[in-house]
Amino acid sequence: KLAEMLGVKLELVKVGSPDRIPFVSTGKIDIVMGALTRNYKRQKIVDYSVPVHTEVFGALSTNKKPFKTVMDMNSSSVKLVQVRGTMPAAWAKKNLPKAKILLLDNYPDAIRTISQGRADAIVDVIDFLGEQMNKHKNVQWHVVDKAIDTWYCGIGVQKGNHTLQQWLNVALFTLHRSGFVDDTWKKWFGIGQVHSVQPQPYF
């Protein structure tokens, strides 16, 4: 959509996560997208657009469980399911030490385990679990109200390329106001963003 708005031909370059910043900072690609969380370390190397989307780090359970906050899960009576080797799994082990933790190798199995009542919840980036949640339509899913954290993800451009950066800001403002971003997110991830970006005219 951005290429269409700019009137240029889109070229997609596949890069691994460690290569994203080097590729854009050295000019091998013009922009980098895809869960590029803003932080002060990256900001030293690239410039960011306004946020495209958020990532909500929180807890997913079902309506059968009484959890009001994530810390309600810090109990020996609670069984969490986490995906082995992920940051959320390490976070749960450190911050919810009383809970029992079942480690599985992938997200489909983890979500299935909750749907079958063999675990109470998962702590993870909720926005990316929609596809798996939708495979269990008989389950009434519940996102615990108070998130652990909310991260903002923008588009990265080469440091100092303010012309492209500002154009992207205006384009994203337009796409947010029209509902395009939210609609596209729901199309691909199966659920709406837990916390949508609210477009602001100042950037």
VOKERO-771484 format. One record per residue: residue number from 0; x, y, z of N, C-alpha, C in turn; residue in one letter. Coordinates in nm, 3 decimals, decimal comma, padded with zeros to 5 digits. Example, Ala and Ser with C-alpha at 12.3 -4.5 7.8 and 13.67 -1.06 7.14 Angstrom:
<rs>
i_n_xx_n_yy_n_zz_ca_xx_ca_yy_ca_zz_c_xx_c_yy_c_zz_aa
0_01,319_-00,569_00,780_01,230_-00,450_00,780_01,320_-00,330_00,780_a
1_01,285_-00,225_00,708_01,367_-00,106_00,714_01,290_00,003_00,787_s
</rs>
This chain:
<rs>
i_n_xx_n_yy_n_zz_ca_xx_ca_yy_ca_zz_c_xx_c_yy_c_zz_aa
0_00,083_-00,121_00,000_00,000_00,000_00,000_00,087_00,127_00,000_k
1_00,194_00,125_00,078_00,281_00,242_00,083_00,348_00,267_-00,052_l
2_00,391_00,160_-00,120_00,452_00,176_-00,252_00,351_00,233_-00,350_a
3_00,228_00,187_-00,341_00,122_00,238_-00,429_00,100_00,387_-00,405_e
4_00,096_00,428_-00,279_00,076_00,569_-00,245_00,194_00,655_-00,292_m
5_00,314_00,599_-00,286_00,433_00,674_-00,327_00,453_00,672_-00,478_l
6_00,385_00,578_-00,545_00,397_00,568_-00,690_00,524_00,502_-00,736_g
7_00,569_00,403_-00,660_00,691_00,331_-00,696_00,662_00,181_-00,699_v
8_00,752_00,106_-00,762_00,739_-00,039_-00,767_00,796_-00,099_-00,640_k
9_00,721_-00,189_-00,579_00,765_-00,252_-00,455_00,864_-00,365_-00,483_l
10_00,975_-00,364_-00,412_01,068_-00,476_-00,414_01,083_-00,527_-00,271_e
11_01,049_-00,654_-00,248_01,059_-00,713_-00,115_01,193_-00,783_-00,101_l
12_01,262_-00,754_00,007_01,391_-00,818_00,036_01,377_-00,892_00,168_v
13_01,394_-01,023_00,163_01,383_-01,103_00,286_01,512_-01,093_00,366_k
14_01,498_-01,058_00,492_01,615_-01,049_00,580_01,583_-01,119_00,711_v
15_01,685_-01,176_00,773_01,668_-01,233_00,906_01,663_-01,123_01,009_g
16_01,612_-01,153_01,125_01,597_-01,052_01,229_01,727_-00,978_01,261_s
17_01,842_-01,045_01,270_01,966_-00,972_01,302_02,011_-00,878_01,190_p
18_01,963_-00,902_01,066_02,009_-00,822_00,951_01,923_-00,699_00,924_d
19_01,810_-00,687_00,994_01,716_-00,579_00,961_01,780_-00,441_00,973_r
20_01,841_-00,414_01,086_01,900_-00,282_01,110_02,021_-00,258_01,020_i
21_02,115_-00,352_01,008_02,229_-00,330_00,917_02,188_-00,304_00,773_p
22_02,086_-00,375_00,725_02,044_-00,358_00,585_01,991_-00,217_00,560_f
23_01,911_-00,164_00,651_01,855_-00,030_00,627_01,959_00,077_00,658_v
24_02,044_00,055_00,755_02,143_00,157_00,791_02,251_00,173_00,685_s
25_02,277_00,067_00,607_02,378_00,074_00,501_02,317_00,101_00,364_t
26_02,185_00,120_00,358_02,121_00,155_00,232_02,090_00,038_00,141_g
27_02,102_-00,085_00,190_02,067_-00,201_00,108_01,916_-00,210_00,087_k
28_01,841_-00,158_00,181_01,695_-00,147_00,168_01,656_-00,006_00,212_i
29_01,539_00,039_00,164_01,495_00,175_00,195_01,424_00,183_00,330_d
30_01,341_00,084_00,358_01,268_00,082_00,484_01,268_-00,061_00,538_i
31_01,250_-00,072_00,668_01,238_-00,203_00,730_01,112_-00,204_00,815_v
32_01,034_-00,310_00,797_00,908_-00,325_00,870_00,906_-00,462_00,936_m
33_00,807_-00,482_01,020_00,786_-00,614_01,079_00,828_-00,618_01,224_g
34_00,739_-00,574_01,312_00,765_-00,580_01,457_00,896_-00,512_01,495_a
35_00,923_-00,397_01,434_01,045_-00,323_01,466_01,015_-00,231_01,585_l
36_01,033_-00,287_01,703_01,002_-00,214_01,825_01,096_-00,095_01,843_t
37_01,038_00,018_01,879_01,120_00,137_01,903_01,199_00,120_02,034_r
38_01,325_00,149_02,030_01,401_00,161_02,154_01,519_00,254_02,132_n
39_01,575_00,303_02,242_01,678_00,407_02,232_01,807_00,357_02,169_y
40_01,834_00,227_02,179_01,956_00,174_02,118_01,945_00,174_01,966_k
41_01,831_00,127_01,915_01,811_00,128_01,769_01,805_00,269_01,714_r
42_01,749_00,362_01,794_01,733_00,499_01,748_01,868_00,564_01,720_q
43_01,974_00,513_01,779_02,108_00,566_01,751_02,155_00,530_01,610_k
44_02,095_00,425_01,552_02,143_00,371_01,425_02,049_00,401_01,309_i
45_01,917_00,401_01,337_01,817_00,429_01,233_01,719_00,533_01,285_v
46_01,643_00,591_01,194_01,533_00,679_01,233_01,402_00,603_01,216_d
47_01,306_00,636_01,301_01,176_00,569_01,301_01,066_00,659_01,246_y
48_00,967_00,595_01,186_00,842_00,664_01,155_00,757_00,666_01,282_s
49_00,640_00,729_01,273_00,542_00,715_01,380_00,503_00,567_01,389_v
50_00,441_00,524_01,498_00,408_00,382_01,512_00,312_00,331_01,405_p
51_00,340_00,209_01,359_00,250_00,138_01,268_00,152_00,055_01,349_v
52_00,205_-00,012_01,452_00,120_-00,098_01,534_00,183_-00,112_01,672_h
53_00,109_-00,175_01,761_00,160_-00,204_01,895_00,176_-00,354_01,913_t
54_00,250_-00,390_02,014_00,256_-00,529_02,060_00,225_-00,526_02,209_e
55_00,123_-00,599_02,249_00,084_-00,601_02,390_00,137_-00,729_02,454_v
56_00,227_-00,711_02,549_00,281_-00,822_02,625_00,191_-00,841_02,747_f
57_00,113_-00,949_02,744_00,016_-00,970_02,851_-00,014_-01,117_02,869_g
58_-00,134_-01,145_02,920_-00,172_-01,283_02,950_-00,304_-01,317_02,883_a
59_-00,308_-01,437_02,825_-00,429_-01,488_02,761_-00,478_-01,608_02,840_l
60_-00,608_-01,604_02,873_-00,670_-01,714_02,945_-00,808_-01,736_02,884_s
61_-00,898_-01,796_02,958_-01,037_-01,813_02,913_-01,129_-01,751_03,016_t
62_-01,256_-01,737_02,979_-01,351_-01,673_03,071_-01,382_-01,760_03,193_n
63_-01,330_-01,882_03,195_-01,352_-01,971_03,310_-01,255_-01,941_03,425_k
64_-01,155_-01,859_03,397_-01,053_-01,829_03,497_-01,075_-01,689_03,553_k
65_-01,051_-01,670_03,684_-01,085_-01,543_03,750_-00,975_-01,438_03,748_p
66_-00,874_-01,453_03,665_-00,759_-01,363_03,671_-00,797_-01,220_03,633_f
67_-00,763_-01,125_03,719_-00,785_-00,984_03,688_-00,653_-00,916_03,648_k
68_-00,543_-00,964_03,703_-00,411_-00,912_03,667_-00,318_-01,031_03,643_t
69_-00,206_-01,003_03,579_-00,109_-01,109_03,553_-00,056_-01,165_03,684_v
70_-00,038_-01,079_03,785_00,019_-01,127_03,911_-00,077_-01,219_03,986_m
71_-00,204_-01,220_03,950_-00,297_-01,317_04,009_-00,256_-01,460_03,975_d
72_-00,172_-01,474_03,874_-00,129_-01,607_03,830_-00,009_-01,659_03,909_m
73_00,044_-01,577_03,996_00,160_-01,619_04,076_00,113_-01,703_04,195_n
74_00,067_-01,822_04,163_00,010_-01,912_04,264_00,040_-02,056_04,226_s
75_00,060_-02,139_04,327_00,089_-02,280_04,301_-00,030_-02,354_04,241_s
76_-00,148_-02,291_04,247_-00,267_-02,353_04,189_-00,282_-02,323_04,040_s
77_-00,193_-02,239_03,986_-00,202_-02,196_03,846_-00,099_-02,272_03,762_v
78_-00,144_-02,316_03,645_-00,054_-02,383_03,551_-00,046_-02,301_03,423_k
79_00,072_-02,249_03,395_00,096_-02,173_03,272_00,154_-02,265_03,166_l
80_00,123_-02,236_03,041_00,189_-02,303_02,930_00,269_-02,197_02,855_v
81_00,394_-02,224_02,828_00,482_-02,129_02,760_00,557_-02,202_02,649_q
82_00,602_-02,125_02,550_00,678_-02,183_02,440_00,826_-02,180_02,477_v
83_00,888_-02,294_02,468_01,027_-02,313_02,508_01,121_-02,217_02,435_r
84_01,212_-02,155_02,510_01,315_-02,071_02,451_01,275_-01,929_02,420_g
85_01,152_-01,889_02,454_01,106_-01,754_02,423_01,130_-01,660_02,541_t
86_01,133_-01,529_02,512_01,147_-01,429_02,617_01,031_-01,436_02,716_m
87_00,904_-01,450_02,670_00,794_-01,459_02,767_00,807_-01,578_02,863_p
88_00,861_-01,689_02,814_00,880_-01,805_02,902_00,978_-01,772_03,014_a
89_01,086_-01,703_02,979_01,185_-01,663_03,080_01,124_-01,561_03,176_a
90_01,043_-01,470_03,124_00,978_-01,369_03,208_00,885_-01,436_03,309_w
91_00,806_-01,533_03,263_00,712_-01,602_03,351_00,786_-01,676_03,462_a
92_00,895_-01,742_03,427_00,972_-01,816_03,527_01,027_-01,723_03,635_k
93_01,072_-01,605_03,594_01,130_-01,510_03,689_01,025_-01,438_03,772_k
94_00,916_-01,396_03,709_00,819_-01,308_03,775_00,698_-01,379_03,833_n
95_00,675_-01,503_03,792_00,563_-01,581_03,847_00,618_-01,713_03,901_l
96_00,708_-01,706_03,999_00,781_-01,825_04,043_00,695_-01,932_04,109_p
97_00,580_-01,894_04,161_00,494_-01,993_04,228_00,412_-02,075_04,130_k
98_00,390_-02,022_04,011_00,307_-02,093_03,912_00,382_-02,213_03,855_a
99_00,307_-02,316_03,823_00,364_-02,430_03,751_00,375_-02,391_03,603_k
100_00,483_-02,426_03,537_00,502_-02,388_03,397_00,525_-02,513_03,312_i
101_00,439_-02,530_03,213_00,453_-02,638_03,116_00,517_-02,579_02,991_l
102_00,632_-02,629_02,950_00,702_-02,578_02,832_00,672_-02,667_02,712_l
103_00,625_-02,606_02,604_00,599_-02,677_02,479_00,684_-02,615_02,369_l
104_00,687_-02,679_02,254_00,778_-02,636_02,147_00,719_-02,536_02,049_d
105_00,587_-02,515_02,051_00,527_-02,425_01,952_00,396_-02,367_02,004_n
106_00,352_-02,261_01,936_00,231_-02,190_01,978_00,102_-02,268_01,952_y
107_00,087_-02,337_01,839_-00,037_-02,414_01,820_-00,063_-02,513_01,933_p
108_00,041_-02,581_01,978_00,024_-02,677_02,089_-00,007_-02,605_02,220_d
109_00,056_-02,489_02,240_00,033_-02,414_02,364_-00,111_-02,365_02,374_a
110_-00,163_-02,308_02,266_-00,300_-02,258_02,267_-00,399_-02,374_02,277_i
111_-00,370_-02,484_02,210_-00,456_-02,603_02,219_-00,463_-02,654_02,363_r
112_-00,352_-02,649_02,432_-00,347_-02,696_02,571_-00,441_-02,615_02,660_t
113_-00,444_-02,483_02,639_-00,536_-02,398_02,716_-00,680_-02,429_02,677_i
114_-00,705_-02,444_02,548_-00,843_-02,470_02,501_-00,898_-02,601_02,557_s
115_-00,809_-02,696_02,583_-00,851_-02,826_02,637_-00,854_-02,829_02,789_q
116_-00,822_-02,715_02,851_-00,827_-02,707_02,996_-00,708_-02,770_03,067_g
117_-00,602_-02,800_02,993_-00,484_-02,862_03,053_-00,383_-02,759_03,103_r
118_-00,411_-02,631_03,078_-00,333_-02,520_03,134_-00,428_-02,402_03,150_a
119_-00,390_-02,310_03,237_-00,479_-02,198_03,269_-00,457_-02,075_03,182_d
120_-00,333_-02,052_03,139_-00,304_-01,927_03,067_-00,166_-01,934_03,002_a
121_-00,140_-01,835_02,916_-00,008_-01,814_02,857_00,026_-01,667_02,869_i
122_00,151_-01,638_02,899_00,202_-01,501_02,901_00,283_-01,482_02,773_v
123_00,243_-01,386_02,688_00,311_-01,369_02,560_00,263_-01,240_02,495_d
124_00,311_-01,215_02,372_00,260_-01,103_02,292_00,124_-01,146_02,237_v
125_00,019_-01,090_02,291_-00,118_-01,136_02,263_-00,156_-01,118_02,117_i
126_-00,111_-01,009_02,056_-00,154_-00,976_01,920_-00,122_-01,084_01,818_d
127_-00,018_-01,163_01,844_00,024_-01,263_01,746_-00,038_-01,400_01,770_f
128_-00,131_-01,409_01,866_-00,192_-01,539_01,898_-00,328_-01,557_01,833_l
129_-00,378_-01,455_01,763_-00,513_-01,458_01,708_-00,541_-01,576_01,616_g
130_-00,447_-01,606_01,528_-00,467_-01,716_01,433_-00,491_-01,847_01,506_e
131_-00,414_-01,871_01,611_-00,431_-01,995_01,687_-00,559_-01,992_01,771_q
132_-00,593_-01,877_01,826_-00,717_-01,865_01,904_-00,838_-01,896_01,818_m
133_-00,836_-01,850_01,694_-00,951_-01,868_01,605_-00,972_-02,013_01,562_n
134_-00,874_-02,098_01,587_-00,890_-02,240_01,555_-00,972_-02,312_01,662_k
135_-01,000_-02,243_01,771_-01,076_-02,301_01,882_-01,195_-02,209_01,912_h
136_-01,289_-02,204_01,820_-01,400_-02,109_01,827_-01,498_-02,141_01,939_k
137_-01,492_-02,261_01,994_-01,580_-02,297_02,105_-01,531_-02,240_02,239_n
138_-01,411_-02,184_02,239_-01,352_-02,130_02,361_-01,378_-01,980_02,369_v
139_-01,419_-01,933_02,486_-01,434_-01,789_02,507_-01,304_-01,737_02,569_q
140_-01,221_-01,680_02,484_-01,090_-01,634_02,527_-01,101_-01,506_02,608_w
141_-01,006_-01,486_02,696_-01,006_-01,367_02,781_-00,864_-01,312_02,792_h
142_-00,845_-01,188_02,750_-00,716_-01,121_02,767_-00,721_-01,047_02,901_v
143_-00,630_-01,080_02,989_-00,626_-01,016_03,121_-00,611_-00,865_03,102_v
144_-00,695_-00,788_03,173_-00,710_-00,645_03,147_-00,580_-00,567_03,153_d
145_-00,504_-00,583_03,257_-00,384_-00,501_03,275_-00,265_-00,568_03,205_k
146_-00,216_-00,505_03,100_-00,103_-00,561_03,025_00,027_-00,546_03,105_a
147_00,122_-00,634_03,078_00,254_-00,622_03,139_00,327_-00,503_03,079_i
148_00,317_-00,490_02,947_00,381_-00,378_02,878_00,321_-00,365_02,739_d
149_00,331_-00,247_02,682_00,288_-00,223_02,544_00,405_-00,162_02,469_t
150_00,441_-00,226_02,359_00,553_-00,180_02,277_00,500_-00,118_02,148_w
151_00,569_-00,015_02,099_00,530_00,054_01,976_00,630_00,022_01,866_y
152_00,578_-00,019_01,752_00,662_-00,059_01,639_00,643_00,037_01,523_c
153_00,753_00,088_01,471_00,746_00,180_01,358_00,819_00,124_01,237_g
154_00,836_00,207_01,137_00,914_00,173_01,018_01,052_00,236_01,033_i
155_01,155_00,157_01,010_01,291_00,208_01,020_01,342_00,257_00,886_g
156_01,409_00,373_00,887_01,472_00,427_00,766_01,617_00,462_00,800_v
157_01,696_00,480_00,695_01,838_00,514_00,715_01,850_00,643_00,796_q
158_01,944_00,646_00,888_01,964_00,763_00,974_01,984_00,888_00,889_k
159_01,904_00,991_00,918_01,917_01,117_00,847_01,830_01,131_00,723_g
160_01,759_01,025_00,684_01,671_01,033_00,566_01,535_01,088_00,609_n
161_01,535_01,217_00,644_01,414_01,277_00,700_01,304_01,297_00,597_h
162_01,341_01,309_00,470_01,239_01,324_00,365_01,151_01,200_00,360_t
163_01,211_01,082_00,357_01,134_00,958_00,355_01,063_00,936_00,488_l
164_01,130_00,969_00,596_01,070_00,952_00,729_00,942_01,035_00,742_q
165_00,947_01,160_00,701_00,830_01,247_00,713_00,719_01,206_00,617_q
166_00,756_01,159_00,497_00,654_01,111_00,404_00,581_00,991_00,465_w
167_00,657_00,899_00,524_00,596_00,782_00,588_00,504_00,824_00,702_l
168_00,542_00,925_00,778_00,458_00,973_00,887_00,322_01,020_00,837_n
169_00,323_01,098_00,728_00,198_01,148_00,671_00,116_01,032_00,614_v
170_00,182_00,940_00,545_00,112_00,825_00,487_00,050_00,738_00,595_a
171_00,123_00,713_00,702_00,071_00,629_00,810_-00,043_00,698_00,883_l
172_-00,034_00,829_00,899_-00,146_00,904_00,959_-00,272_00,883_00,876_f
173_-00,259_00,890_00,744_-00,372_00,868_00,654_-00,426_00,726_00,666_t
174_-00,337_00,627_00,669_-00,380_00,487_00,675_-00,442_00,452_00,809_l
175_-00,394_00,514_00,916_-00,457_00,491_01,047_-00,597_00,553_01,052_h
176_-00,609_00,677_01,004_-00,739_00,746_01,009_-00,844_00,675_00,927_r
177_-00,804_00,616_00,816_-00,900_00,549_00,728_-00,941_00,411_00,778_s
178_-00,869_00,360_00,879_-00,898_00,226_00,929_-00,823_00,116_00,857_g
179_-00,740_00,153_00,759_-00,670_00,053_00,679_-00,578_-00,034_00,764_f
180_-00,504_00,028_00,855_-00,409_-00,049_00,937_-00,482_-00,151_01,023_v
181_-00,586_-00,107_01,094_-00,660_-00,200_01,181_-00,726_-00,311_01,101_d
182_-00,786_-00,276_00,988_-00,853_-00,377_00,905_-00,754_-00,480_00,851_d
183_-00,638_-00,431_00,807_-00,537_-00,521_00,752_-00,479_-00,611_00,860_t
184_-00,459_-00,555_00,978_-00,409_-00,634_01,091_-00,505_-00,750_01,121_w
185_-00,632_-00,718_01,131_-00,732_-00,821_01,163_-00,738_-00,928_01,054_k
186_-00,722_-00,886_00,929_-00,724_-00,980_00,817_-00,613_-01,084_00,829_k
187_-00,494_-01,040_00,866_-00,379_-01,129_00,867_-00,356_-01,199_01,000_w
188_-00,394_-01,135_01,111_-00,367_-01,194_01,242_-00,489_-01,256_01,308_f
189_-00,606_-01,236_01,250_-00,725_-01,304_01,300_-00,796_-01,233_01,414_g
190_-00,734_-01,134_01,475_-00,797_-01,053_01,580_-00,751_-00,909_01,562_i
191_-00,828_-00,815_01,619_-00,785_-00,677_01,616_-00,669_-00,656_01,712_g
192_-00,597_-00,545_01,696_-00,491_-00,513_01,790_-00,552_-00,493_01,929_q
193_-00,483_-00,541_02,031_-00,533_-00,522_02,168_-00,538_-00,373_02,200_v
194_-00,433_-00,301_02,164_-00,429_-00,154_02,180_-00,389_-00,094_02,045_h
195_-00,486_-00,043_01,972_-00,457_00,017_01,841_-00,382_00,149_01,858_s
196_-00,303_00,183_01,759_-00,238_00,313_01,756_-00,342_00,419_01,725_v
197_-00,348_00,523_01,806_-00,440_00,634_01,783_-00,367_00,743_01,705_q
198_-00,409_00,771_01,581_-00,335_00,867_01,499_-00,338_01,008_01,557_p
199_-00,223_01,073_01,555_-00,210_01,209_01,604_-00,159_01,297_01,489_q
200_-00,213_01,419_01,476_-00,170_01,506_01,366_-00,032_01,568_01,389_p
201_00,025_01,550_01,507_00,155_01,610_01,537_00,262_01,501_01,536_y
202_00,366_01,521_01,456_00,478_01,426_01,456_00,603_01,496_01,405_f
</rs>
